[in-house]
Amino acid sequence: MQIILGASLSKKNEKFLNKFLASLNNINIPNNFRLKIIFIIEKKNFIYLNLIQKKLINKKFEILLIDVAGIPQSRNMFVKYLKKNISYYAGFIDDDCVVPENWLKNMVKFIKKNKCDIVGGPQLHKVSNKFYLDLFQLIEPQKLHGQKVDWVATNNSFFKSKILKRSNIKFDENLKNIGGSDQLFFKRLSHQKYKCKWNLKASVTESKQSERENISWFLKRNLRYGYSGNYIDKIIYGKIIGIFLNFFKIFVMLLFSSFYLVLFIKKNNFYKSLFYLFRSIGRLLGILNYTPKKYI
C-alpha cells in the first residue's frame, strides 16, 4: 500500500531546505507500505531538484511544477494529484519543519487505532529566546491526545486518501494572502462527517525563524487569525449566520481579553489579553471586508 506526502517548496524557506529534506530521508516507513513524496515547486525554482536528488538518497519522489506557488494553489495541485493516483494514506508537511524519524509510523498506528479519517499533531518551535517559546505556545492549538477536533493544519496532517476522492472540496484560493486555507479545508471535511483527531505524540518542529521573535509579529499573526476566522465562519455557516457568529466571538474574545488583563500579575496573562484583543480586532476588520496585501 502506498503513502503519498505533499510539500510545497518556497523561496522564502530556502534556508531550511537542507534540514527539511534530511529529515524526510530519515523517515521510517511502516511495514507493508511504500512512501512517495511529492514536491510542488515554482518553475523558476526548479534548481531545487539538484538538492532534492542529493538529500533524498533512499526515498521515492516526484516534482510538480507550478507557475506561481501561492499556498492554496500549491495545495490544490497536490489534491489534484492524489485524486489521479492510487494511495491508501496521504499527508501534508511544511518545508520549514523537521519531521521526526518515527512520525509516519506514529501516524499510521494512530489512525488505525482511533478509527478516524484525518489526524493532526503539534508543531513545536525552535527559538533563540525562551520568552518567545511561551508566546508560540499561546497561539498553538492546545489539544488532548486522541481528542476530536474540527480541523488540523497542513504543517502536520495525515489522512485517508479516499476522503478526497469522495469530495470536491478544494483549498480556497481567495485565502492566498489572508491565510487559513488549511483550517477551512479540513473544517469542511469534518463537517462532512469525516472524523478528525489529534495525535499529541506525532509532532514536527518548525525551524528557528529569528524574524518572528518580536512582539509585532505575534500581534500581526493574531490579527490574521481574526480576519481569516471571520472569512471561514461565513463560508462554513453562510454569510448572515457567519456575521452574527463573528460578532458573538468578538464579544467573547473581548471578555477573555478583559479577564486576562485583570489577572495581569502573571506575565503570560498580559499577552493572552493582548492576543485576544487583536483577534477580535481582526474579526472586526474581516466584517468590514479588509483584505491584506500579503500573507503574514
Phi, psi and chi 1 to 4 in degrees:
 res  aa     phi    psi   chi1   chi2   chi3   chi4
   1 MET       -  146.2  -67.4 -174.5  -69.3      -
   2 GLN  -106.7  141.5 -178.4  161.3 -115.9      -
   3 ILE  -114.2  132.4  -61.1  171.2      -      -
   4 ILE  -120.3  123.5  -57.5  178.5      -      -
   5 LEU  -108.6  142.0  -60.6  178.9      -      -
   6 GLY  -118.7  138.5      -      -      -      -
   7 ALA  -145.2  131.8      -      -      -      -
   8 SER   -92.9  127.7  177.4      -      -      -
   9 LEU   -99.9  118.2  -55.3 -174.7      -      -
  10 SER  -110.5  153.5   61.2      -      -      -
  11 LYS   -62.0  -38.0 -177.1   68.4  176.0  176.8
  12 LYS   -67.5  -21.5   72.2  179.6 -177.6   69.0
  13 ASN  -106.0   18.6  -72.1  -26.0      -      -
  14 GLU   -56.6  -36.8 -175.3  176.8    9.4      -
  15 LYS   -66.7  -16.5   59.0 -173.7  174.7 -178.0
  16 PHE   -97.6   -2.4  -52.3  124.4      -      -
  17 LEU   -63.2  -39.7 -159.7   50.3      -      -
  18 ASN   -58.4  -49.8  -86.9  -67.0      -      -
  19 LYS   -65.8  -40.7  -74.2 -176.0  178.4 -179.5
  20 PHE   -61.4  -49.7  174.5   62.4      -      -
  21 LEU   -65.7  -38.8  -66.3  173.2      -      -
  22 ALA   -61.8  -39.0      -      -      -      -
  23 SER   -67.7  -36.4   72.4      -      -      -
  24 LEU   -66.5  -38.2  -66.3 -177.1      -      -
  25 ASN   -64.4  -26.8 -170.5   61.6      -      -
  26 ASN   -94.0    0.2  -67.8  -30.6      -      -
  27 ILE   -62.6  131.2  -73.7 -179.8      -      -
  28 ASN   -81.4  132.1  -65.8  -37.2      -      -
  29 ILE   -97.5  130.0  -56.7  171.8      -      -
  30 PRO   -61.1  152.2  -19.1   30.2      -      -
  31 ASN   -57.6  144.1  -66.5  -26.3      -      -
  32 ASN    69.8   13.9  -57.6  -42.0      -      -
  33 PHE  -122.8  153.6  -77.6   95.0      -      -
  34 ARG  -116.4  146.3  -55.7 -177.1  -48.8  -81.7
  35 LEU  -116.9  135.6  174.1   62.8      -      -
  36 LYS  -132.6  134.8 -172.6  175.3 -174.6  179.5
  37 ILE  -112.1  128.0  -56.3  169.8      -      -
  38 ILE  -106.1  124.2  -54.1  -59.7      -      -
  39 PHE  -106.9  127.7  -63.0  104.3      -      -
  40 ILE  -102.4  119.8  -58.8   93.0      -      -
  41 ILE  -131.5  139.5  -55.4  175.1      -      -
  42 GLU   -64.0  143.1  -82.5 -169.3   80.1      -
  43 LYS   -55.1  -36.2  -70.7  179.1  179.6  177.8
  44 LYS   -70.4  -14.2   64.3 -178.1  180.0 -178.9
  45 ASN  -105.6   22.6  -64.5  -31.6      -      -
  46 PHE   -61.0  -17.1 -170.6   66.0      -      -
  47 ILE   -59.0  -20.9 -167.3  172.2      -      -
  48 TYR   -61.0  -19.6  -67.5  160.8      -      -
  49 LEU   -55.6  -40.6  174.3   60.7      -      -
  50 ASN   -61.3  -42.3  -65.9  -30.1      -      -
  51 LEU   -68.9  -40.1 -177.3   58.7      -      -
  52 ILE   -61.1  -45.5  -65.8  170.6      -      -
  53 GLN   -62.7  -34.2  -70.2  174.1  -31.2      -
  54 LYS   -73.4  -38.1 -178.2  179.1  178.0 -178.8
  55 LYS   -87.5  -37.1  -70.7  -68.7 -177.3 -179.7
  56 LEU   -91.3   81.1  -69.3 -169.9      -      -
  57 ILE   -74.9  -40.5  -58.9  169.0      -      -
  58 ASN  -124.5   27.6   54.5   11.9      -      -
  59 LYS  -124.5  138.7  -66.1  -67.7 -173.3  -64.1
  60 LYS   -80.3  136.6 -173.2  177.2 -179.9 -178.3
  61 PHE  -144.9  165.5   70.0   88.7      -      -
  62 GLU  -145.9  146.4 -173.7  174.1  -23.0      -
  63 ILE  -111.8  131.9  -71.1  177.3      -      -
  64 LEU  -111.5  127.8  -55.3 -180.0      -      -
  65 LEU   -96.9  136.9  -64.4  176.4      -      -
  66 ILE  -128.7  146.1 -170.5  169.7      -      -
  67 ASP   -66.5  -54.0  -68.8  -37.4      -      -
  68 VAL  -129.9  116.5 -179.5      -      -      -
  69 ALA   -90.7   67.5      -      -      -      -
  70 GLY   -66.7  152.7      -      -      -      -
  71 ILE   -57.6  -54.7  -66.1  173.4      -      -
  72 PRO   -65.8  -31.5   17.4  -27.2      -      -
  73 GLN   -65.2  -42.6  -71.8   85.1  -10.7      -
  74 SER   -65.1  -41.4  -63.0      -      -      -
  75 ARG   -64.5  -37.9  -68.3  166.4  178.5  168.3
  76 ASN   -66.2  -33.5  -79.7  -27.5      -      -
  77 MET   -64.1  -38.4 -179.6  171.7  -85.2      -
  78 PHE   -68.8  -40.9 -179.6   59.3      -      -
  79 VAL   -59.7  -43.8  168.9      -      -      -
  80 LYS   -61.5  -39.9 -173.2  175.5 -179.9  179.9
  81 TYR   -63.6  -44.0  178.8   91.3      -      -
  82 LEU   -60.8  -37.8  -73.5  177.3      -      -
  83 LYS   -68.1  -25.2  -70.7 -174.9  175.4 -175.0
  84 LYS   -95.0  -11.7  -68.8 -177.5  177.5  179.8
  85 ASN  -123.1  152.2  -68.0  -90.7      -      -
  86 ILE   -84.7  127.6  -62.4  172.7      -      -
  87 SER  -156.7  158.2   62.5      -      -      -
  88 TYR   -95.9  -43.6 -163.9   78.5      -      -
  89 TYR  -126.2  159.3  -65.9  122.7      -      -
  90 ALA  -148.3  169.7      -      -      -      -
  91 GLY  -166.9  162.0      -      -      -      -
  92 PHE  -112.4  142.5  -72.6   96.6      -      -
  93 ILE  -140.0  154.7   40.3  179.5      -      -
  94 ASP  -100.0  150.5  -82.2   -1.0      -      -
  95 ASP   -79.6   -2.1   60.6  -15.4      -      -
  96 ASP  -105.6   16.7   58.0   -6.2      -      -
  97 CYS  -115.4  159.6  -71.2      -      -      -
  98 VAL  -110.9  127.9  171.9      -      -      -
  99 VAL  -101.8  123.2 -175.4      -      -      -
 100 PRO   -62.4  155.6  -19.6   31.5      -      -
 101 GLU   -56.7  -41.2  -68.7 -179.6    3.7      -
 102 ASN   -96.4   12.3  -71.2  -38.9      -      -
 103 TRP   -56.7  -47.7  176.4   83.7      -      -
 104 LEU   -66.7  -44.6 -167.2   57.7      -      -
 105 LYS   -60.7  -40.3  -76.2 -172.8  171.8 -178.3
 106 ASN   -63.1  -42.8 -162.6  -40.4      -      -
 107 MET   -65.8  -44.1  -77.9  -63.6 -163.2      -
 108 VAL   -63.0  -44.0  170.3      -      -      -
 109 LYS   -61.7  -42.6 -179.4 -179.7  178.5 -178.8
 110 PHE   -66.5  -46.8 -178.5   91.2      -      -
 111 ILE   -66.2  -31.4 -156.5  169.0      -      -
 112 LYS   -72.1  -47.9  -73.2 -179.8  176.6  178.6
 113 LYS   -66.6  -38.2 -176.9  178.3  178.9 -178.9
 114 ASN   -93.6   -1.3  -72.6  -89.8      -      -
 115 LYS    49.3   53.5  -62.9  179.4  179.8  178.6
 116 CYS  -120.6  176.5   53.2      -      -      -
 117 ASP  -106.6  -29.6  -55.2  -65.3      -      -
 118 ILE  -134.6  139.5  -55.1  164.6      -      -
 119 VAL  -131.2  138.1 -175.4      -      -      -
 120 GLY  -126.3  164.1      -      -      -      -
 121 GLY  -147.8  173.2      -      -      -      -
 122 PRO   -70.6  153.4  -11.1   25.4      -      -
 123 GLN  -112.3  116.5  177.1  177.6 -109.9      -
 124 LEU   -88.0  167.8  -51.3  178.7      -      -
 125 HIS  -133.9  138.8  -60.8  -91.2      -      -
 126 LYS   -97.8  129.6  -78.5 -160.8  169.7 -175.7
 127 VAL  -136.2  160.9  -64.6      -      -      -
 128 SER   -82.7  -33.1  -58.5      -      -      -
 129 ASN  -121.3  120.5 -172.9  -30.0      -      -
 130 LYS   -57.7  -25.3 -173.6 -178.3  178.5  -61.8
 131 PHE   -55.4  -41.7  167.1   71.4      -      -
 132 TYR   -75.7  -23.4  -67.1  104.5      -      -
 133 LEU   -63.5  -39.7 -176.1   60.8      -      -
 134 ASP   -62.2  -37.9  -67.9  -22.2      -      -
 135 LEU   -70.0  -38.0  -63.3 -169.5      -      -
 136 PHE   -61.7  -39.0  -87.2  117.4      -      -
 137 GLN   -65.4  -26.6  -70.9  174.1  -15.5      -
 138 LEU   -72.5  -29.2  -67.8 -179.1      -      -
 139 ILE  -100.8  -11.9   65.6  172.5      -      -
 140 GLU   -82.6  148.0  -71.2  -70.1  -11.2      -
 141 PRO   -59.3  133.1  -20.9   32.0      -      -
 142 GLN  -108.7   98.6  -57.4  -60.8  -42.1      -
 143 LYS  -122.6  157.8  -51.1  -66.3 -177.1 -177.8
 144 LEU   -88.3  154.0  -60.0  174.3      -      -
 145 HIS   -63.7  126.3 -175.2   64.8      -      -
 146 GLY    85.1   -0.3      -      -      -      -
 147 GLN   -68.7  141.9 -179.4  179.6  -19.4      -
 148 LYS   -76.0  133.3 -173.4  177.0  179.1 -178.2
 149 VAL  -129.3  162.6  -65.6      -      -      -
 150 ASP   -83.5  -27.4  -77.5  -22.9      -      -
 151 TRP  -158.3  163.3   60.9  -84.1      -      -
 152 VAL  -133.8  167.6  -61.8      -      -      -
 153 ALA  -101.4  153.8      -      -      -      -
 154 THR   -74.6   -6.8   48.8      -      -      -
 155 ASN   -71.3  -15.2   55.9   31.5      -      -
 156 ASN  -162.3   78.3 -173.2    1.6      -      -
 157 SER  -137.4  150.1   62.1      -      -      -
 158 PHE  -149.2  139.9 -166.7   72.7      -      -
 159 PHE  -159.2  165.9   48.8   89.0      -      -
 160 LYS   -76.5  127.3  -65.6  176.9  179.8  175.6
 161 SER   -61.2  -30.2  -59.2      -      -      -
 162 LYS   -63.4  -23.3   65.1 -178.0 -179.3 -177.3
 163 ILE   -67.6  -27.6   68.5  174.6      -      -
 164 LEU   -80.4  -29.6  -64.0 -171.7      -      -
 165 LYS   -69.1  -26.9  -66.1 -178.0 -177.4  -66.7
 166 ARG   -90.0   -7.0  -64.8  172.5  178.1  173.2
 167 SER  -124.2  150.8  171.8      -      -      -
 168 ASN  -101.9   11.2  -68.3  -39.3      -      -
 169 ILE   -68.5  135.4  -67.8  174.5      -      -
 170 LYS  -127.2  168.0  -62.9 -165.8  -58.3 -177.8
 171 PHE   -73.8  131.4  -72.0   90.3      -      -
 172 ASP   -73.0  112.0 -168.3  -32.0      -      -
 173 GLU   -75.2   -9.2  -63.8 -176.5    5.1      -
 174 ASN   -69.6  -14.4  -68.7  -37.3      -      -
 175 LEU   -95.1   15.6  -71.2  166.3      -      -
 176 LYS   -53.0  -47.8  177.0 -177.7  176.3 -179.0
 177 ASN   -97.1  -17.6  -67.2  -26.4      -      -
 178 ILE   -81.7  -38.5  -64.0  174.6      -      -
 179 GLY    89.6  165.6      -      -      -      -
 180 GLY    91.8    9.7      -      -      -      -
 181 SER   -64.5  -30.5   64.2      -      -      -
 182 ASP   -71.4  -39.8   50.0   -6.0      -      -
 183 GLN   -60.0  -46.2 -179.9  178.3  -15.3      -
 184 LEU   -65.8  -41.8  177.3   56.2      -      -
 185 PHE   -58.7  -52.7  178.1   80.6      -      -
 186 PHE   -74.5  -28.2  -74.4  110.9      -      -
 187 LYS   -66.2  -39.7 -154.7  163.0 -170.4  175.5
 188 ARG   -62.5  -41.1  -80.0  172.0  154.2  174.7
 189 LEU   -65.5  -41.7  -72.7  170.6      -      -
 190 SER   -66.3  -29.3   66.6      -      -      -
 191 HIS   -74.6  -13.4  -83.3 -121.3      -      -
 192 GLN   -91.6   18.1  -71.7 -171.6   -7.3      -
 193 LYS    76.7   15.1  -52.5  -56.3  179.2 -175.4
 194 TYR   -81.5  130.9  -69.7  113.0      -      -
 195 LYS   -77.8  128.5  -68.6 -178.1 -178.8  178.0
 196 CYS  -122.6  123.7 -173.5      -      -      -
 197 LYS  -132.6  164.3  -68.5 -169.1  175.2 -177.1
 198 TRP  -105.5  126.3 -166.7 -106.5      -      -
 199 ASN  -107.3   95.4 -175.4   -2.6      -      -
 200 LEU   -65.5  -20.7 -166.4   59.3      -      -
 201 LYS   -90.9   -1.0  -62.1  177.4 -178.8  178.5
 202 ALA  -117.5   80.0      -      -      -      -
 203 SER   -99.4  158.4   61.7      -      -      -
 204 VAL  -120.8  161.9  -62.2      -      -      -
 205 THR  -120.9  120.9  -58.2      -      -      -
 206 GLU   -74.5  133.5 -175.3 -177.4   62.0      -
 207 SER   -63.9  155.2  -63.3      -      -      -
 208 LYS   -64.5  128.2 -176.8  169.7   65.8  175.8
 209 GLN  -127.4   93.0  -57.9 -173.0   43.4      -
 210 SER   -59.0  -29.5  -59.9      -      -      -
 211 GLU   -66.7  -14.6   66.6  -84.5   12.2      -
 212 ARG   -90.8   -7.1  -64.8 -175.8  174.8 -174.3
 213 GLU   -87.1   65.5  -65.7 -172.2   28.2      -
 214 ASN  -156.1  151.6   60.6   80.3      -      -
 215 ILE   -61.9  -35.2  -60.2  -59.9      -      -
 216 SER   -57.6  -43.2  175.7      -      -      -
 217 TRP   -62.9  -42.1 -178.2   86.3      -      -
 218 PHE   -66.0  -37.5  -78.0   92.3      -      -
 219 LEU   -66.9  -43.1  -64.4 -179.6      -      -
 220 LYS   -64.2  -38.3  -70.4  176.7 -177.9  177.6
 221 ARG   -65.7  -40.6  178.0   54.0   65.9  100.7
 222 ASN   -68.7  -34.7  -81.7  -83.1      -      -
 223 LEU   -60.5  -42.3 -163.4   70.7      -      -
 224 ARG   -64.0  -41.1 -166.6 -156.6   90.2 -175.6
 225 TYR   -59.1  -32.3  -70.9  158.6      -      -
 226 GLY   -69.1  -53.7      -      -      -      -
 227 TYR   -74.5  -26.5   53.6   69.7      -      -
 228 SER   -72.2  -36.9   65.4      -      -      -
 229 GLY   -62.3  -37.7      -      -      -      -
 230 ASN   -60.2  -47.7  161.8   76.5      -      -
 231 TYR   -63.1  -45.4 -178.0   93.7      -      -
 232 ILE   -61.6  -44.5  -70.3  166.7      -      -
 233 ASP   -63.0  -37.9  -77.1  -16.4      -      -
 234 LYS   -69.2  -32.6  -75.0 -167.4  -74.1 -170.8
 235 ILE   -72.9  -43.4  -65.2  -64.4      -      -
 236 ILE   -71.3  -44.6  -67.5  -68.8      -      -
 237 TYR  -106.5   -2.6  -58.0  105.4      -      -
 238 GLY    94.8  156.1      -      -      -      -
 239 LYS   -63.0  -46.4 -172.2  173.8 -179.1  179.1
 240 ILE   -67.8  -52.8  -64.5  175.5      -      -
 241 ILE   -62.9  -37.2  -64.9  176.1      -      -
 242 GLY   -60.7  -40.9      -      -      -      -
 243 ILE   -64.8  -46.3  -70.2  174.5      -      -
 244 PHE   -61.4  -41.7  -79.9  104.4      -      -
 245 LEU   -63.1  -38.9 -175.4   59.3      -      -
 246 ASN   -66.0  -41.2  -88.6  -68.7      -      -
 247 PHE   -64.0  -38.5  -83.6  116.3      -      -
 248 PHE   -63.4  -44.0  173.4   73.7      -      -
 249 LYS   -67.2  -34.7  -72.4 -174.1  176.4 -178.8
 250 ILE   -61.3  -44.4  -71.3  171.3      -      -
 251 PHE   -60.0  -46.6  173.7   72.1      -      -
 252 VAL   -63.9  -42.9  171.6      -      -      -
 253 MET   -63.8  -38.4  -73.9  176.7 -176.2      -
 254 LEU   -66.7  -35.3  -70.8  173.9      -      -
 255 LEU   -62.3  -47.0  -79.5 -179.1      -      -
 256 PHE   -62.6  -40.1  -86.3  107.0      -      -
 257 SER   -60.6  -44.0  178.9      -      -      -
 258 SER   -65.9  -41.0  -57.9      -      -      -
 259 PHE   -61.2  -48.2  172.2   75.2      -      -
 260 TYR   -71.1  -27.0  -76.7  113.7      -      -
 261 LEU   -68.3  -35.7 -171.0   59.9      -      -
 262 VAL   -63.6  -34.4  170.2      -      -      -
 263 LEU   -89.6   36.3  -60.1  176.8      -      -
 264 PHE   -58.0  -19.7  179.8   78.5      -      -
 265 ILE   -56.8  -27.0 -168.9  168.9      -      -
 266 LYS   -99.8  125.4 -171.8  175.8  178.8 -178.5
 267 LYS   -54.3  -45.5 -177.6  173.3   62.8  175.6
 268 ASN   -62.0  -27.9  -83.1   -0.1      -      -
 269 ASN   -66.4  -32.3  -74.4  -20.6      -      -
 270 PHE   -62.4  -43.6  170.0   72.4      -      -
 271 TYR   -73.1  -33.1  -69.8  104.9      -      -
 272 LYS   -59.9  -44.8  -77.8 -176.9 -177.5  179.1
 273 SER   -59.8  -45.1  172.5      -      -      -
 274 LEU   -64.6  -42.1 -152.5   53.4      -      -
 275 PHE   -66.8  -41.7  -68.5  171.7      -      -
 276 TYR   -62.5  -38.9  -84.7  119.1      -      -
 277 LEU   -61.8  -46.1  175.0   61.9      -      -
 278 PHE   -70.3  -32.0  -89.7   73.5      -      -
 279 ARG   -66.6  -38.4  -70.4 -167.7 -169.0 -161.8
 280 SER   -67.3  -39.4   64.7      -      -      -
 281 ILE   -63.8  -40.5  -66.0  172.2      -      -
 282 GLY   -60.7  -41.7      -      -      -      -
 283 ARG   -65.0  -39.3  -77.9 -171.0  175.0  -93.8
 284 LEU   -64.3  -41.5 -177.4   57.7      -      -
 285 LEU   -61.4  -37.8  -72.3  173.9      -      -
 286 GLY   -64.0  -41.6      -      -      -      -
 287 ILE   -61.2  -33.4  -68.1  171.3      -      -
 288 LEU   -85.9   11.5  -62.2  173.8      -      -
 289 ASN    65.9   32.8  -64.2  -41.7      -      -
 290 TYR   -67.4  134.5  166.9   75.0      -      -
 291 THR  -127.2  117.3  -57.7      -      -      -
 292 PRO   -69.9  153.1   26.3  -33.9      -      -
 293 LYS   -82.0  -22.1  -66.2 -178.8  179.3  179.7
 294 LYS  -148.3  160.8   63.4  178.2 -177.5  177.8
 295 TYR   -76.6  135.5  174.7   83.4      -      -
 296 ILE  -102.9      -  -60.4  173.6      -      -
